[in-house]
Amino acid sequence: MALLMVMLLSLLVYGIAERRMRACLASQKETLPNQIQQATEAPTLRWVFQLLLGIHCLKISREKQSNQVIEGLTPLRDKILLLFGPTVAEIYQLSYG
């Protein structure tokens, strides 16, 4: 029973995230490439996560200083991350607005 509840909650969160992402795409009149590189207004969240593969966070420490660098960002990945709002943009060191 508990496993069923966890699965149900996971699917609910996944569905909400996908709906919000698609709503942001529609409100900004944007599209994302699908698996065959054609523009689509309704990509799946799984495909969007696959497009984001390759982003890495590096923490560089020297003596008493520590810097965090995000590598692997491309214009497409920037566009996707900005769809998720200002909090995500701040995490990935992108300017939102």
N, CA, C and O atoms as a GROMACS GRO file, in nm:
protein
  388
    1MET      N    1   0.082  -0.120   0.000
    1MET     CA    2   0.000   0.000   0.000
    1MET      C    3   0.086   0.126   0.000
    1MET      O    4   0.058   0.222  -0.071
    2ALA      N    5   0.194   0.124   0.082
    2ALA     CA    6   0.281   0.241   0.089
    2ALA      C    7   0.352   0.264  -0.044
    2ALA      O    8   0.368   0.378  -0.087
    3LEU      N    9   0.396   0.157  -0.109
    3LEU     CA   10   0.463   0.169  -0.238
    3LEU      C   11   0.368   0.226  -0.344
    3LEU      O   12   0.410   0.304  -0.429
    4LEU      N   13   0.244   0.188  -0.338
    4LEU     CA   14   0.144   0.241  -0.428
    4LEU      C   15   0.126   0.392  -0.408
    4LEU      O   16   0.113   0.466  -0.505
    5MET      N   17   0.126   0.436  -0.285
    5MET     CA   18   0.114   0.579  -0.255
    5MET      C   19   0.235   0.657  -0.306
    5MET      O   20   0.221   0.766  -0.360
    6VAL      N   21   0.354   0.600  -0.289
    6VAL     CA   22   0.476   0.666  -0.339
    6VAL      C   23   0.471   0.678  -0.491
    6VAL      O   24   0.504   0.782  -0.546
    7MET      N   25   0.429   0.571  -0.557
    7MET     CA   26   0.418   0.574  -0.703
    7MET      C   27   0.314   0.675  -0.748
    7MET      O   28   0.337   0.748  -0.845
    8LEU      N   29   0.203   0.680  -0.681
    8LEU     CA   30   0.097   0.776  -0.715
    8LEU      C   31   0.146   0.919  -0.698
    8LEU      O   32   0.121   1.004  -0.784
    9LEU      N   33   0.214   0.946  -0.589
    9LEU     CA   34   0.268   1.080  -0.565
    9LEU      C   35   0.373   1.116  -0.671
    9LEU      O   36   0.376   1.230  -0.718
   10SER      N   37   0.458   1.022  -0.708
   10SER     CA   38   0.559   1.046  -0.810
   10SER      C   39   0.495   1.082  -0.944
   10SER      O   40   0.538   1.176  -1.010
   11LEU      N   41   0.394   1.008  -0.982
   11LEU     CA   42   0.325   1.037  -1.108
   11LEU      C   43   0.253   1.171  -1.104
   11LEU      O   44   0.246   1.241  -1.205
   12LEU      N   45   0.200   1.206  -0.989
   12LEU     CA   46   0.134   1.335  -0.973
   12LEU      C   47   0.234   1.450  -0.992
   12LEU      O   48   0.206   1.546  -1.065
   13VAL      N   49   0.348   1.441  -0.927
   13VAL     CA   50   0.451   1.545  -0.939
   13VAL      C   51   0.501   1.553  -1.083
   13VAL      O   52   0.518   1.662  -1.136
   14TYR      N   53   0.525   1.439  -1.145
   14TYR     CA   54   0.570   1.433  -1.284
   14TYR      C   55   0.467   1.500  -1.376
   14TYR      O   56   0.505   1.579  -1.463
   15GLY      N   57   0.341   1.470  -1.358
   15GLY     CA   58   0.235   1.528  -1.440
   15GLY      C   59   0.224   1.679  -1.423
   15GLY      O   60   0.205   1.752  -1.520
   16ILE      N   61   0.236   1.725  -1.300
   16ILE     CA   62   0.229   1.869  -1.274
   16ILE      C   63   0.348   1.940  -1.338
   16ILE      O   64   0.331   2.046  -1.399
   17ALA      N   65   0.467   1.884  -1.324
   17ALA     CA   66   0.587   1.945  -1.384
   17ALA      C   67   0.575   1.951  -1.536
   17ALA      O   68   0.611   2.052  -1.597
   18GLU      N   69   0.526   1.844  -1.596
   18GLU     CA   70   0.511   1.842  -1.742
   18GLU      C   71   0.408   1.946  -1.786
   18GLU      O   72   0.429   2.016  -1.886
   19ARG      N   73   0.297   1.956  -1.714
   19ARG     CA   74   0.194   2.054  -1.749
   19ARG      C   75   0.246   2.197  -1.737
   19ARG      O   76   0.220   2.280  -1.824
   20ARG      N   77   0.320   2.225  -1.630
   20ARG     CA   78   0.376   2.360  -1.613
   20ARG      C   79   0.476   2.394  -1.723
   20ARG      O   80   0.476   2.506  -1.774
   21MET      N   81   0.561   2.297  -1.758
   21MET     CA   82   0.658   2.321  -1.863
   21MET      C   83   0.589   2.350  -1.995
   21MET      O   84   0.628   2.443  -2.066
   22ARG      N   85   0.487   2.272  -2.029
   22ARG     CA   86   0.414   2.294  -2.153
   22ARG      C   87   0.340   2.427  -2.151
   22ARG      O   88   0.330   2.494  -2.254
   23ALA      N   89   0.287   2.466  -2.035
   23ALA     CA   90   0.219   2.596  -2.025
   23ALA      C   91   0.317   2.710  -2.045
   23ALA      O   92   0.284   2.809  -2.110
   24CYS      N   93   0.437   2.698  -1.990
   24CYS     CA   94   0.540   2.801  -2.010
   24CYS      C   95   0.580   2.810  -2.157
   24CYS      O   96   0.596   2.920  -2.210
   25LEU      N   97   0.594   2.696  -2.222
   25LEU     CA   98   0.626   2.696  -2.365
   25LEU      C   99   0.515   2.766  -2.444
   25LEU      O  100   0.543   2.846  -2.533
   26ALA      N  101   0.390   2.736  -2.411
   26ALA     CA  102   0.278   2.796  -2.483
   26ALA      C  103   0.269   2.946  -2.457
   26ALA      O  104   0.244   3.023  -2.550
   27SER      N  105   0.288   2.989  -2.333
   27SER     CA  106   0.276   3.131  -2.301
   27SER      C  107   0.387   3.214  -2.365
   27SER      O  108   0.367   3.331  -2.398
   28GLN      N  109   0.504   3.153  -2.382
   28GLN     CA  110   0.617   3.224  -2.445
   28GLN      C  111   0.623   3.198  -2.595
   28GLN      O  112   0.712   3.248  -2.664
   29LYS      N  113   0.528   3.120  -2.646
   29LYS     CA  114   0.523   3.083  -2.788
   29LYS      C  115   0.657   3.026  -2.834
   29LYS      O  116   0.711   3.065  -2.937
   30GLU      N  117   0.709   2.933  -2.754
   30GLU     CA  118   0.837   2.868  -2.782
   30GLU      C  119   0.813   2.722  -2.816
   30GLU      O  120   0.706   2.667  -2.787
   31THR      N  121   0.911   2.660  -2.877
   31THR     CA  122   0.908   2.517  -2.905
   31THR      C  123   1.043   2.457  -2.869
   31THR      O  124   1.142   2.529  -2.852
   32LEU      N  125   1.046   2.326  -2.856
   32LEU     CA  126   1.169   2.253  -2.832
   32LEU      C  127   1.181   2.145  -2.939
   32LEU      O  128   1.080   2.098  -2.991
   33PRO      N  129   1.302   2.106  -2.973
   33PRO     CA  130   1.316   2.000  -3.073
   33PRO      C  131   1.278   1.864  -3.014
   33PRO      O  132   1.308   1.835  -2.898
   34ASN      N  133   1.213   1.782  -3.096
   34ASN     CA  134   1.180   1.647  -3.050
   34ASN      C  135   1.293   1.552  -3.091
   34ASN      O  136   1.401   1.597  -3.130
   35GLN      N  137   1.269   1.423  -3.083
   35GLN     CA  138   1.373   1.324  -3.109
   35GLN      C  139   1.424   1.326  -3.252
   35GLN      O  140   1.537   1.284  -3.278
   36ILE      N  141   1.343   1.373  -3.346
   36ILE     CA  142   1.387   1.381  -3.485
   36ILE      C  143   1.413   1.526  -3.526
   36ILE      O  144   1.409   1.560  -3.644
   37GLN      N  145   1.440   1.611  -3.426
   37GLN     CA  146   1.480   1.751  -3.445
   37GLN      C  147   1.372   1.838  -3.510
   37GLN      O  148   1.405   1.937  -3.575
   38GLN      N  149   1.247   1.802  -3.495
   38GLN     CA  150   1.138   1.888  -3.540
   38GLN      C  151   1.082   1.962  -3.420
   38GLN      O  152   1.076   1.907  -3.310
   39ALA      N  153   1.040   2.085  -3.440
   39ALA     CA  154   0.988   2.168  -3.331
   39ALA      C  155   0.856   2.111  -3.279
   39ALA      O  156   0.768   2.075  -3.356
   40THR      N  157   0.845   2.105  -3.148
   40THR     CA  158   0.721   2.059  -3.086
   40THR      C  159   0.685   2.151  -2.970
   40THR      O  160   0.772   2.200  -2.898
   41GLU      N  161   0.556   2.174  -2.954
   41GLU     CA  162   0.508   2.258  -2.844
   41GLU      C  163   0.476   2.176  -2.720
   41GLU      O  164   0.453   2.232  -2.613
   42ALA      N  165   0.474   2.043  -2.732
   42ALA     CA  166   0.435   1.958  -2.620
   42ALA      C  167   0.533   1.840  -2.602
   42ALA      O  168   0.495   1.725  -2.620
   43PRO      N  169   0.657   1.870  -2.566
   43PRO     CA  170   0.751   1.760  -2.541
   43PRO      C  171   0.720   1.692  -2.408
   43PRO      O  172   0.659   1.751  -2.319
   44THR      N  173   0.761   1.568  -2.396
   44THR     CA  174   0.744   1.498  -2.269
   44THR      C  175   0.854   1.543  -2.173
   44THR      O  176   0.961   1.587  -2.216
   45LEU      N  177   0.826   1.533  -2.046
   45LEU     CA  178   0.925   1.572  -1.947
   45LEU      C  179   1.047   1.480  -1.953
   45LEU      O  180   1.160   1.524  -1.929
   46ARG      N  181   1.025   1.355  -1.984
   46ARG     CA  182   1.137   1.261  -1.998
   46ARG      C  183   1.231   1.307  -2.108
   46ARG      O  184   1.353   1.299  -2.091
   47TRP      N  185   1.178   1.354  -2.221
   47TRP     CA  186   1.263   1.401  -2.330
   47TRP      C  187   1.337   1.528  -2.289
   47TRP      O  188   1.454   1.545  -2.323
   48VAL      N  189   1.271   1.615  -2.217
   48VAL     CA  190   1.337   1.738  -2.170
   48VAL      C  191   1.452   1.703  -2.077
   48VAL      O  192   1.559   1.764  -2.086
   49PHE      N  193   1.432   1.606  -1.989
   49PHE     CA  194   1.540   1.563  -1.900
   49PHE      C  195   1.657   1.506  -1.980
   49PHE      O  196   1.772   1.526  -1.944
   50GLN      N  197   1.627   1.434  -2.088
   50GLN     CA  198   1.734   1.381  -2.172
   50GLN      C  199   1.809   1.493  -2.242
   50GLN      O  200   1.931   1.484  -2.259
   51LEU      N  201   1.739   1.600  -2.281
   51LEU     CA  202   1.807   1.714  -2.342
   51LEU      C  203   1.900   1.784  -2.243
   51LEU      O  204   1.999   1.846  -2.283
   52LEU      N  205   1.869   1.773  -2.115
   52LEU     CA  206   1.951   1.839  -2.012
   52LEU      C  207   2.072   1.755  -1.970
   52LEU      O  208   2.156   1.803  -1.893
   53LEU      N  209   2.082   1.632  -2.017
   53LEU     CA  210   2.198   1.550  -1.982
   53LEU      C  211   2.327   1.616  -2.032
   53LEU      O  212   2.332   1.665  -2.145
   54GLY      N  213   2.427   1.617  -1.950
   54GLY     CA  214   2.554   1.675  -1.990
   54GLY      C  215   2.588   1.804  -1.917
   54GLY      O  216   2.694   1.862  -1.940
   55ILE      N  217   2.500   1.849  -1.830
   55ILE     CA  218   2.528   1.967  -1.749
   55ILE      C  219   2.598   1.920  -1.622
   55ILE      O  220   2.551   1.829  -1.554
   56HIS      N  221   2.711   1.981  -1.593
   56HIS     CA  222   2.789   1.941  -1.477
   56HIS      C  223   2.818   2.062  -1.388
   56HIS      O  224   2.840   2.172  -1.437
   57CYS      N  225   2.818   2.039  -1.258
   57CYS     CA  226   2.850   2.141  -1.160
   57CYS      C  227   2.988   2.109  -1.103
   57CYS      O  228   3.010   2.003  -1.045
   58LEU      N  229   3.081   2.202  -1.120
   58LEU     CA  230   3.216   2.183  -1.069
   58LEU      C  231   3.240   2.278  -0.953
   58LEU      O  232   3.207   2.396  -0.960
   59LYS      N  233   3.297   2.227  -0.847
   59LYS     CA  234   3.334   2.311  -0.734
   59LYS      C  235   3.487   2.317  -0.732
   59LYS      O  236   3.555   2.216  -0.713
   60ILE      N  237   3.538   2.438  -0.751
   60ILE     CA  238   3.683   2.459  -0.756
   60ILE      C  239   3.725   2.528  -0.628
   60ILE      O  240   3.678   2.638  -0.597
   61SER      N  241   3.813   2.463  -0.554
   61SER     CA  242   3.860   2.520  -0.427
   61SER      C  243   4.010   2.547  -0.436
   61SER      O  244   4.088   2.460  -0.476
   62ARG      N  245   4.048   2.668  -0.399
   62ARG     CA  246   4.188   2.707  -0.391
   62ARG      C  247   4.209   2.780  -0.260
   62ARG      O  248   4.145   2.882  -0.232
   63GLU      N  249   4.297   2.728  -0.182
   63GLU     CA  250   4.328   2.784  -0.051
   63GLU      C  251   4.199   2.810   0.026
   63GLU      O  252   4.133   2.716   0.069
   64LYS      N  253   4.161   2.936   0.044
   64LYS     CA  254   4.041   2.968   0.121
   64LYS      C  255   3.923   3.007   0.033
   64LYS      O  256   3.814   3.037   0.084
   65GLN      N  257   3.943   3.006  -0.099
   65GLN     CA  258   3.836   3.045  -0.190
   65GLN      C  259   3.774   2.922  -0.254
   65GLN      O  260   3.841   2.822  -0.279
   66SER      N  261   3.647   2.932  -0.278
   66SER     CA  262   3.573   2.822  -0.341
   66SER      C  263   3.478   2.881  -0.445
   66SER      O  264   3.398   2.970  -0.414
   67ASN      N  265   3.486   2.831  -0.567
   67ASN     CA  266   3.399   2.877  -0.675
   67ASN      C  267   3.320   2.760  -0.730
   67ASN      O  268   3.367   2.646  -0.733
   68GLN      N  269   3.199   2.788  -0.774
   68GLN     CA  270   3.115   2.688  -0.834
   68GLN      C  271   3.096   2.725  -0.981
   68GLN      O  272   3.056   2.838  -1.012
   69VAL      N  273   3.124   2.631  -1.071
   69VAL     CA  274   3.115   2.655  -1.214
   69VAL      C  275   3.018   2.553  -1.274
   69VAL      O  276   3.025   2.434  -1.244
   70ILE      N  277   2.930   2.601  -1.358
   70ILE     CA  278   2.837   2.514  -1.429
   70ILE      C  279   2.889   2.500  -1.571
   70ILE      O  280   2.908   2.600  -1.640
   71GLU      N  281   2.913   2.377  -1.615
   71GLU     CA  282   2.962   2.356  -1.751
   71GLU      C  283   2.864   2.269  -1.828
   71GLU      O  284   2.785   2.195  -1.770
   72GLY      N  285   2.871   2.278  -1.959
   72GLY     CA  286   2.785   2.199  -2.043
   72GLY      C  287   2.657   2.271  -2.083
   72GLY      O  288   2.567   2.210  -2.141
   73LEU      N  289   2.648   2.400  -2.052
   73LEU     CA  290   2.528   2.475  -2.091
   73LEU      C  291   2.538   2.515  -2.238
   73LEU      O  292   2.641   2.562  -2.284
   74THR      N  293   2.430   2.495  -2.309
   74THR     CA  294   2.418   2.536  -2.448
   74THR      C  295   2.297   2.629  -2.458
   74THR      O  296   2.219   2.637  -2.363
   75PRO      N  297   2.280   2.698  -2.568
   75PRO     CA  298   2.161   2.784  -2.580
   75PRO      C  299   2.030   2.707  -2.560
   75PRO      O  300   1.936   2.760  -2.500
   76LEU      N  301   2.022   2.584  -2.611
   76LEU     CA  302   1.900   2.504  -2.591
   76LEU      C  303   1.879   2.470  -2.444
   76LEU      O  304   1.768   2.481  -2.394
   77ARG      N  305   1.984   2.429  -2.376
   77ARG     CA  306   1.973   2.396  -2.233
   77ARG      C  307   1.940   2.520  -2.151
   77ARG      O  308   1.863   2.512  -2.056
   78ASP      N  309   1.998   2.635  -2.188
   78ASP     CA  310   1.962   2.760  -2.120
   78ASP      C  311   1.813   2.789  -2.134
   78ASP      O  312   1.746   2.824  -2.038
   79LYS      N  313   1.763   2.772  -2.257
   79LYS     CA  314   1.622   2.798  -2.285
   79LYS      C  315   1.532   2.707  -2.200
   79LYS      O  316   1.432   2.753  -2.144
   80ILE      N  317   1.568   2.580  -2.190
   80ILE     CA  318   1.490   2.485  -2.112
   80ILE      C  319   1.492   2.522  -1.964
   80ILE      O  320   1.388   2.524  -1.898
   81LEU      N  321   1.610   2.553  -1.911
   81LEU     CA  322   1.622   2.586  -1.769
   81LEU      C  323   1.547   2.713  -1.734
   81LEU      O  324   1.489   2.723  -1.626
   82LEU      N  325   1.546   2.810  -1.825
   82LEU     CA  326   1.474   2.934  -1.798
   82LEU      C  327   1.322   2.913  -1.795
   82LEU      O  328   1.250   2.991  -1.734
   83LEU      N  329   1.274   2.806  -1.861
   83LEU     CA  330   1.130   2.775  -1.856
   83LEU      C  331   1.086   2.737  -1.715
   83LEU      O  332   0.969   2.755  -1.680
   84PHE      N  333   1.178   2.686  -1.634
   84PHE     CA  334   1.142   2.640  -1.500
   84PHE      C  335   1.141   2.753  -1.396
   84PHE      O  336   1.112   2.728  -1.279
   85GLY      N  337   1.171   2.877  -1.438
   85GLY     CA  338   1.155   2.990  -1.348
   85GLY      C  339   1.282   3.047  -1.290
   85GLY      O  340   1.392   2.995  -1.314
   86PRO      N  341   1.268   3.154  -1.212
   86PRO     CA  342   1.384   3.226  -1.160
   86PRO      C  343   1.467   3.146  -1.059
   86PRO      O  344   1.588   3.166  -1.051
   87THR      N  345   1.406   3.058  -0.983
   87THR     CA  346   1.481   2.980  -0.885
   87THR      C  347   1.580   2.887  -0.955
   87THR      O  348   1.696   2.878  -0.916
   88VAL      N  349   1.533   2.820  -1.058
   88VAL     CA  350   1.621   2.730  -1.134
   88VAL      C  351   1.728   2.811  -1.207
   88VAL      O  352   1.844   2.770  -1.213
   89ALA      N  353   1.690   2.926  -1.262
   89ALA     CA  354   1.788   3.012  -1.330
   89ALA      C  355   1.899   3.054  -1.234
   89ALA      O  356   2.016   3.058  -1.272
   90GLU      N  357   1.862   3.086  -1.112
   90GLU     CA  358   1.962   3.126  -1.013
   90GLU      C  359   2.056   3.010  -0.978
   90GLU      O  360   2.176   3.029  -0.964
   91ILE      N  361   2.002   2.891  -0.966
   91ILE     CA  362   2.083   2.774  -0.934
   91ILE      C  363   2.187   2.749  -1.044
   91ILE      O  364   2.301   2.714  -1.015
   92TYR      N  365   2.145   2.768  -1.169
   92TYR     CA  366   2.234   2.742  -1.282
   92TYR      C  367   2.308   2.868  -1.328
   92TYR      O  368   2.370   2.868  -1.434
   93GLN      N  369   2.303   2.973  -1.250
   93GLN     CA  370   2.375   3.098  -1.274
   93GLN      C  371   2.337   3.161  -1.408
   93GLN      O  372   2.423   3.208  -1.483
   94LEU      N  373   2.207   3.162  -1.437
   94LEU     CA  374   2.155   3.223  -1.558
   94LEU      C  375   2.081   3.351  -1.521
   94LEU      O  376   2.024   3.361  -1.412
   95SER      N  377   2.081   3.447  -1.612
   95SER     CA  378   2.004   3.568  -1.585
   95SER      C  379   1.861   3.546  -1.634
   95SER      O  380   1.839   3.509  -1.748
   96TYR      N  381   1.767   3.570  -1.545
   96TYR     CA  382   1.625   3.548  -1.572
   96TYR      C  383   1.559   3.681  -1.600
   96TYR      O  384   1.577   3.777  -1.525
   97GLY      N  385   1.484   3.688  -1.708
   97GLY     CA  386   1.409   3.810  -1.730
   97GLY      C  387   1.409   3.860  -1.865
   97GLY      O  388   1.348   3.963  -1.892
   0.00000   0.00000   0.00000
